[in-house]
């Protein structure tokens, strides 16, 4: 950090730190000119397995649509859910 940077406070919890950084510009606290790029190629979003019962005709239609797009049907279901719900 440069001599002009403000000290980063000590936080009692992650929630307190998150709240601080949501309201605070990091430029005053961190010398970003010395930052280095980091590659994290093995990071994957956490997933959870679920069981979903679908009528056979609906599953067949999903599989047909997935086959036409040359993607696995479970991936297509995830894509459609993501588009409908919105988000990351």
Phi, psi and omega per residue, in radians:
X1 nan 2.548 3.103
X2 -1.359 2.907 -3.115
X3 -1.159 -0.350 -3.102
X4 -1.544 -0.077 -3.118
X5 -1.327 2.526 3.068
X6 -1.389 2.631 3.107
X7 -1.234 2.514 3.073
X8 -1.497 2.223 -3.106
X9 -1.140 2.817 3.043
X10 -1.543 2.262 -3.070
X11 -1.823 2.531 3.131
X12 -1.520 -0.293 -3.140
X13 -2.680 2.846 3.081
X14 -1.140 -0.632 3.128
X15 -1.094 -0.699 3.114
X16 -1.145 -0.724 3.110
X17 -1.134 -0.763 3.130
X18 -1.036 -0.775 3.141
X19 -1.077 -0.729 3.128
X20 -1.059 -0.855 -3.073
X21 -1.275 -0.396 3.057
X22 -1.175 -0.494 -3.075
X23 -1.843 -0.108 -2.991
X24 -2.077 2.397 3.060
X25 -1.397 2.163 -3.071
X26 -1.213 -0.300 -3.103
X27 -1.017 -0.605 -3.124
X28 -1.299 -0.293 -3.028
X29 -1.972 -0.363 -3.027
X30 -2.254 2.379 3.089
X31 -1.495 1.582 -3.057
X32 -1.229 -0.239 3.105
X33 -1.196 -0.338 3.126
X34 -1.730 0.061 -3.121
X35 -1.195 2.605 3.108
X36 -2.149 2.520 3.096
X37 -1.231 2.472 3.122
X38 -2.173 2.340 3.078
X39 -1.806 2.277 3.102
X40 -2.217 1.312 -3.004
X41 -1.230 -0.310 -3.068
X42 -1.692 0.097 3.117
X43 -1.295 2.313 3.083
X44 -2.320 2.501 3.088
X45 -1.121 2.495 3.120
X46 -1.214 2.478 -3.129
X47 -2.207 2.834 3.090
X48 -2.363 2.328 3.120
X49 -1.367 2.349 3.084
X50 -2.230 2.828 3.035
X51 -1.921 2.240 -3.084
X52 -2.293 2.091 3.124
X53 -1.612 2.170 3.120
X54 -2.152 2.568 3.011
X55 -1.058 2.524 -3.070
X56 -0.976 -0.716 -3.120
X57 -1.110 -0.612 3.119
X58 -1.222 -0.772 3.097
X59 -1.075 -0.708 3.094
X60 -1.076 -0.716 3.132
X61 -1.147 -0.698 3.105
X62 -1.124 -0.769 3.139
X63 -1.114 -0.667 3.095
X64 -1.122 -0.782 3.119
X65 -1.109 -0.696 3.128
X66 -1.160 -0.727 3.129
X67 -1.090 -0.691 3.127
X68 -1.139 -0.487 3.140
X69 -1.683 -0.039 3.141
X70 1.023 0.789 3.051
X71 -2.298 2.684 3.055
X72 -1.074 2.503 -3.056
X73 -1.107 -0.593 3.126
X74 -1.178 -0.616 3.074
X75 -1.145 -0.707 3.116
X76 -1.115 -0.712 3.083
X77 -1.039 -0.767 3.123
X78 -1.107 -0.715 3.127
X79 -1.086 -0.830 -3.133
X80 -1.097 -0.728 3.106
X81 -1.088 -0.757 -3.133
X82 -1.093 -0.737 3.127
X83 -1.122 -0.697 -3.105
X84 -1.255 -0.761 -3.090
X85 -1.394 -0.561 -3.078
X86 1.389 2.795 3.128
X87 2.147 -2.779 -3.023
X88 -1.286 nan nan
